[in-house]
């Protein structure tokens, strides 16, 4: 996917990690396990694009 974007647009300027989950209950009612479930995807996910860091323009 990265190679296709670079071929079509010449560079990648910004990568966005938009991982997230939610629970349908009041935040005051969350257990510690609930908080882990909610915060782990965005905090622990890794961008595995395997593309060199952007160069300064």
N, C-alpha and C positions, 0 to 999 in steps of 0.2 A: 504494500500500500504506500509506504513512504517513497519508494522509487517512482511510482506512478505520479505522485504529487510533485516530486522534484522535476520529473520529466515535463510535466504540464505547466509548472509555475516557476521553475528555476530555483526556488528556495522555500524553506519553511521558516517563517518568522516567529510563530507562536504555536505552542502545543498546549491544549487545555485538557485537564483531567476532570471529568464531570461525573465521577462515580459517586453514588450516594444511595442511601436507603432511609426510610422513615417508618415510624410506628404510629398507629392511630390511637394514641392515648396521651394524656397530659404529661408534660415533661416532669412534673413533680412526682408522677407515679412510676417513672422509669426505674428499673433495678440496675445494678451494676452490669449485669449481663446485657440488658437492653442498651445501655450506653456503649458497651464494647461493640455490639452488633451494628449500631448506628455510626460510630466513629472509625471503626477499622477500615472499611473500604476506601474512604478518601485519604486516610492517613497512611495506610500501608500499601496502597496500590502503586505499581511501578510502571512508568512509561517505558516499554520495551521496544521502542522504535528502532534501536540499533543504528542510529544515525549520528554522525559527528556533531559536536556542539555548534550552534550557529556562529558564523564569523561576524566580526564587527563590520558594519557597513559604512 
